[in-house]
Amino acid sequence: MAGGGVTPDTCLALNRRCWAFDMIDHPKTRPEIEAHTWTVERDNNQSWPISSKVKPDLIIFDPPYFNKMAAHYERNRISALSRDEYVAFLESFLTLMKDNAKKTTKLAFINADWRNFQHTPAVEEIRKGSILLEDYAAILSKAGWEHTHTMYAPLSADRFTAVIVSAMQKKKIVGITGRYVIIASGK
């Protein structure tokens, strides 16, 4: 889930080894990002995609979007799962990470509260169907990780154009201006 490649770029700049994966393959322009698509299995059996016997010192995990981008992906992708199925996927995948990590491995889990805020006025938002920071912390704990720190990483204000802000004001929508980074280590 390397996305635009910021993490691999940082690793390359710092001369660090990095395994990065994304479902979009760009072998000529981004050979350091390997193609890998997680299959959605209802029993959540995933396999570790790294063939190396070297276990990571640090895992940076920015999971697939829940629900927000479902219309942009194929039906059987992770983003299209129900809330319960998505939570089960995360727990299974975080357990797989833990099983393939050193006892000293640190995990940086990037996330944001997922709630129906994009088209809903803030006063009408409901908790049902949401995945909030405390849910992510509980999932990490169930998967065997110990939550040690939480940081808030602001996003660039460039994404809030005048047109977007005006529409949010009219609908009374509260925007997200950052993401959480939960730092965890093995128990």
C-alpha positions in Angstrom: 0.0 0.0 0.0 2.8 2.3 -1.1 0.5 4.8 -2.8 2.5 7.7 -4.2 5.8 6.3 -2.9 6.7 8.8 -0.2 8.0 6.1 2.2 10.1 4.3 -0.5 11.5 7.7 -1.6 12.5 8.5 2.0 14.1 5.1 2.4 16.0 5.5 -0.8 17.2 9.0 0.2 18.4 7.7 3.6 20.0 4.6 2.0 17.6 2.2 3.9 16.2 -1.0 2.6 12.5 -0.9 2.0 9.8 -3.3 0.8 6.9 -1.5 -0.5 3.7 -2.8 -2.2 0.8 -1.4 -4.1 -1.9 -2.8 -6.3 -0.8 -0.4 -9.1 2.3 -1.6 -10.8 4.8 0.9 -12.3 7.9 -1.4 -13.0 9.7 1.2 -15.2 9.2 4.3 -13.1 8.9 2.8 -9.5 10.7 -0.6 -9.5 11.1 -0.4 -5.7 7.3 -0.6 -5.3 6.3 -4.2 -5.9 2.9 -5.1 -7.3 0.7 -6.9 -4.8 -3.0 -7.0 -4.3 -4.4 -8.3 -1.1 -7.2 -10.7 -1.9 -10.3 -10.4 0.2 -10.9 -13.8 1.7 -13.9 -14.1 4.0 -11.7 -16.2 6.3 -9.0 -13.5 6.3 -6.2 -15.9 5.4 -3.5 -13.7 4.0 0.1 -14.6 3.2 3.1 -12.5 3.9 4.3 -11.1 0.6 8.0 -10.7 1.5 10.2 -13.6 0.5 13.3 -12.4 2.5 14.1 -14.0 5.8 15.1 -10.6 7.2 12.4 -9.3 9.5 11.7 -5.6 9.5 12.8 -3.1 12.2 10.0 -0.7 11.2 6.7 -1.2 9.5 4.8 1.8 8.2 1.2 0.8 7.5 -1.2 3.1 5.8 -4.2 0.7 5.3 -6.6 0.7 2.4 -9.4 3.2 2.8 -12.5 2.0 4.5 -15.7 2.8 2.6 -14.7 6.3 1.6 -13.2 5.3 -1.8 -15.2 2.1 -2.4 -16.8 3.5 -5.5 -13.3 3.9 -7.0 -12.3 0.3 -6.6 -13.5 -3.1 -7.7 -16.3 -4.7 -5.7 -14.2 -7.4 -4.1 -11.6 -4.9 -2.8 -10.9 -4.2 0.9 -12.6 -0.7 0.7 -15.9 -2.3 -0.2 -16.0 -4.5 2.9 -18.6 -4.0 5.6 -17.3 -2.4 8.8 -17.2 -5.7 10.6 -15.4 -7.4 7.6 -12.9 -4.5 7.4 -12.1 -4.6 11.1 -11.6 -8.4 10.8 -9.3 -7.8 7.8 -7.2 -5.3 9.8 -7.0 -7.6 12.8 -5.9 -10.5 10.7 -3.4 -8.4 8.7 -1.9 -6.8 11.8 -1.6 -10.2 13.4 0.2 -11.4 10.2 2.6 -8.4 10.5 3.2 -9.2 14.2 4.0 -12.9 13.3 6.5 -11.8 10.7 8.2 -9.1 12.8 11.0 -9.0 15.3 10.1 -8.6 19.0 11.7 -5.1 18.7 9.9 -4.1 15.5 8.1 -0.8 15.7 4.8 -0.2 13.8 3.7 3.2 12.6 0.0 2.7 11.8 -1.4 5.7 9.9 -5.1 6.2 10.2 -8.0 8.6 10.5 -11.4 8.4 12.0 -13.7 6.9 9.3 -17.2 8.2 9.7 -19.9 9.4 7.3 -18.8 13.0 7.2 -18.3 13.7 3.6 -21.9 14.4 2.8 -23.4 14.7 6.3 -23.6 17.8 8.5 -21.5 17.3 11.7 -24.6 17.4 14.0 -26.2 14.5 12.0 -23.2 12.2 12.1 -23.7 8.9 14.0 -21.3 6.5 15.5 -22.8 3.4 13.9 -20.6 2.2 11.1 -17.7 4.4 12.0 -14.2 3.3 12.8 -12.6 5.7 15.3 -9.1 6.0 16.9 -10.1 3.9 19.9 -11.3 1.1 17.5 -7.9 1.1 15.8 -6.1 0.9 19.2 -8.3 -2.1 20.2 -7.6 -3.8 16.9 -3.9 -3.4 17.4 -4.1 -4.8 20.9 -6.1 -7.9 19.8 -3.4 -8.4 17.1 -0.6 -8.5 19.7 0.7 -5.0 19.4 1.2 -2.6 22.3 0.1 1.0 21.7 3.0 3.2 22.9 2.4 6.6 21.3 -0.2 8.6 19.3 0.8 11.5 17.1 -1.3 13.8 15.0 0.1 14.5 11.5 -1.4 17.6 9.8 -2.3 17.4 6.1 -1.4 20.1 3.7 -4.1 22.9 3.6 -3.7 22.8 -0.3 -6.5 20.3 -0.5 -9.0 22.8 1.0 -9.7 25.0 -2.0 -12.2 27.8 -1.7 -14.8 25.8 -3.5 -14.5 22.8 -1.2 -14.5 25.0 1.9 -17.6 26.8 0.7 -19.4 23.6 0.1 -18.4 22.2 3.5 -19.6 25.4 5.2 -23.0 25.3 3.4 -23.5 21.6 4.4 -22.0 22.2 7.9 -19.4 19.4 7.3 -16.4 19.1 9.6 -13.3 18.4 7.5 -10.3 16.3 8.5 -7.1 18.3 8.5 -4.7 15.5 9.6 -4.2 11.8 10.3 -3.2 9.9 13.4 -0.1 7.8 13.6 -0.3 5.1 16.3 3.1 3.8 17.2 3.1 0.3 18.5 5.6 -2.4 19.5 5.5 -6.1 20.0 4.1 -7.3 23.4 
